[in-house]
Amino acid sequence: MLHYAVVFFIIALVAALFGFGGIAAGAAGIAKILFVVFVVMALISFLLSFARKP
């Protein structure tokens, strides 16, 4: 998940470099959403693994 967020962030940077504002904004938005999903899933996984240990 984090890999895809980084890929979309790089796509956004390249698109912005070449002047494609709409594509850059879309890719940046997707990267933000994927990063937030990754953080939420990582926190849930951490909390569940922490709660299962006796």
N, C-alpha and C positions, 0 to 999 in steps of 0.2 A: 504494500500500500504506500509506504513512504517512497519507494522507488518511483512509482507512478506520479506522485506529487512532485518529485524532483524533475522528472522528465517533462511534465507539463510546465513547470517553472522555467526550464531551459528553453522550451518551445516559445514561451511568452517572451523571454529575453531576446531570442533571435528574431521573432516577429516584430518586436518593438524596435530593434536595431535597424531592420529594413523598412520600417514605417507602416507596418500593417497593424494599425491601432485596434481595430475590431477583433482581429484574431488574437492579438496579444492580451486584450482584456478578457476574452473568453478563456484562453488557456490559463491566465492568472487566476481567474475565478474557479476553474476546475481544480487547479493546484491547491488553492486555499481550502476548498471543500474536502479534497482528499487528505490534506494534512490534518484537518480537524477530525475527520473520521479516524485517521490513524492514531491520533492522540487519545481520543475517547476509547478506542479499542485497546490500546496499550494500557491505559489506566484501569479499565475493567479487568483485563487479564492479570495485571499486577495485584489488584485488590482480591480477586478470586484466588489466586495462588497464595497470597498472604493469609487469607481466611482459612484455607484448607489445611495449613500446617498446624499440627497439634502443639 
